[in-house]
Each structure stands twice: as structure tokens, then as C-alpha cells.
Amino acid sequence: MTSLHISPATTTDIEDVADVAARTFPLACPPSVTADNITAFVAANLSAEKFTDYLADPDRTVLVAREANLVVGYAMVIRGLPDDADVRRAVTVLPTVELSKVYVLPSSHGGTVSAALMSAALDVAVGHGAKSMWLGVNQKNKRAQRFYTKQGFAVTGTKSFRLGSGVEHDFVMTRTLG
């Protein structure tokens, strides 16, 4: 059995995390999302350059999951609430953090990686003094919704999400901490 290790990402992880991000993001998209829109989103938000910026941002924590020293998943926690009015209506317990991303390679689906990343992300949130955590999940991504519900999240609203030239519709899910 391979041991699983979760830790904050470092600059030496950037290329691996960007690779995992590019490989896993399309899996969370509904079939209606075009390949061009996925490619544009990955280039704009999940490149090695963007992860370099994310690691330098004191309001973000990127966590990596490793099995046999290979990065098999990652999560990103962001302090605070965005200016998005829909999210502000849906998230009422403050202070809060966003679980911006939690993605795992398909070879590690169904195991303990996602739950371990979630546990580590919740620990980060509590460490930041957050009273809640929120996330956005595509309304058609039933698998992710089931996972988040099992982790104690509930739908509290909706928001729109720009994906390339398209617009997707997400549920806002929240979990009270502590």
C-alpha cells in the first residue's frame, strides 16, 4: 500500500501541480463545455506561472497530495469572500475561506486522497480563524456534489462561472466550521 502525504506546495511542486491541474480540470466540466473554453481556462488560471503567483499570495494556500512521491492531487484555500454578489448572499457565516480547487487524478479516485485533501484544507481554514468554508461546484457535476455533501457541505445558493467564452452555473456550497 502506498503512503499518502499531504503538505503545503512549494516552488519545486509548481510544474507537477500545474500538470495535475491541466489533466483534472476537464473532468469537472460538463460535456457541453468546449475544448477551446477548457484550454483557455487552463492557460489563464492553471499554468505554472499562475501557480507561482498563487504560492506567493499570502491569502492562498495550495496543498499537494503525494503517493509514492508523485503529485496525485491538490487543493487551494483562499481567505475571504469575493466581490461576487451571489456568493456574498450564499455565504453568511463569516469570516470564511473558499475551497477554490480540490482535484485528484483519476487513478486516485475513490480512495482516500480527496478526503485527505479536504481534511487538510479544513485544518488550514480553522488555522486562519475561519468560521465557514465555501466552494462553487458545477450544477451538473453530481459526483463532486455527493462528495462535498458527505464532507458536510450544503447548497446555499448559486453563482455564474465564466469558462472561456462560455458561462457555467455553479451551486455555492458552504460548511460551518468549529
N, C-alpha and C positions, 0 to 999 in steps of 0.2 A: 504494500500500500504506500502510495506517495504521500509525503507530508505536505500540508498546505501551510503557507506562510503569508500573512497579510502585514503590510508595512506602508508607511508613507513613501510615495515615489520620490526618487532623487533624479538629478540630471542624467545619471547613467541609465535610467529607465525610459527616458523620453522616446527613443526610437521604438522600443518594444511596445510601450503604451499606445503610441500613435498607430502602430501596426494593428494591435488588437482593436483599437477604436475603429479603424477603417474596415476591418473584417466583420465586426459585430454590429455596427450601427445599421447596416441594411437589414439585418434580421429583425429589428424592432419596427421597421417600416411596413405599412400595409402594402399589398400588391399594387395598389393604384399609384404609388409614388414612382415617378420615372427614374431611370438610371441616371439621367442628367441631373436631376434635382438631388439625388443622393450624392453624386460625385461633387456637386457644387457645395453641399453642406459639409462633406468631409474635408474638402480643401479649405473652406473658410473657418471651420471650427475644430477639426480633429487632426490637424497636421502636427508634425514635430515642433514647428515654430509656435503654434498655439499652445501646445503643452509646455513649452519653455516659458511662455507668458503665464500660464496657469500656475506653474510651480513658483514663479516669482511673486504672485499675488498673495498678500498676507490674509485675504479673506477666503482663499480657496485651499482645500486640502485634497490632494489626489492620493488615493490609496491603490496599491497594486496587490494582486493575488498571484502567488507563485506556487507552482507544483514542479518539483524536480528542477528548481532554479529557472523555470520558464514562466514568463508572464502569461497567465491564462484569463485574467480579468482585471477590471479596475472600477473604481467608483470615484466620484468627485462630489465634495460637500462645499457649498458656498454659503457664507454667512450673509444674513439679511434677506430682505424682500425686494424683488424688482419693482420698477415703476408700473408694471402691468396692472391695470385696474381690476381685471378679472381675478388675478392671483391675490391681490390685496383683499378683495371681497371673500375669497375662499379660505384664506389663512387668517384666522382670528386670534390664535394663541401666540403671543409674542414674548420674548424675542424668538426668532425662528431661523432655521437653516434650510437650504434647498439640497435635496439629493439630486444633483444635476444629471449624473450618469451612474449607472451600475450595469456593466456589460461583461459577459463571460463568453469565452469561446465555446462553440457547440460541443466540442469534445469534453467539456466540463459541465455541461447542462445536466440537471437532475441530481447533482451531487451536493456537496457542502459549500462550494465556492461562493455562490450568490448569498447564501445565508451568512457566511463568514464575513463577506464584504459588507453586508447590511449591518451586522453586529459592530464591526469596526467603525462604520460611518455613524452609527448611533452613539458610539463612545466619543467620537470627535464632536458630535453635536452637543452632547452633555458637557464635554470639556470646554466648549465655547459658551456655556451658560444658556443654551437654547432651551426653550420650553416646548418647542414643537419642531417637527421636520415635515417638509412638504416636497412633492415631486409632481411632474407632469408626465402622463403616460397616454399614448395614442388610444383613442376610444375603441379602436379595432384590435388592439393588442391584448387579447383576453388572457394569454399565458402570463404576461407581465402583471396584469391586474390581479390575477389569482395569487401570484407570489406576493405582491405588495399587501393584499388583504390578509394573507397568512402572517405577514410581518406586522400586523396591527394598524395598517393604513386604511382610511375610509375616504370615499369620494366626497368632496366638499364643494366642488364647483367645476367649471370648465374654462378653458382658455384656447386661443388660437396659437398655432406654431408655424412660423414661416420655414418652409423647407425648399430651398432653391426658389423657383418661381411659383411654387405651389403653397397652399395653406392647408395645414392639417389641424385636426381638432383633438385636443387632449382633455382628459379628466385631470383635475387637480385633486391629489390625494394627500391627506395630512395624517399625522400621528402625533399625539400629545406625548411628551417625554416626562419622565420623573414620576 
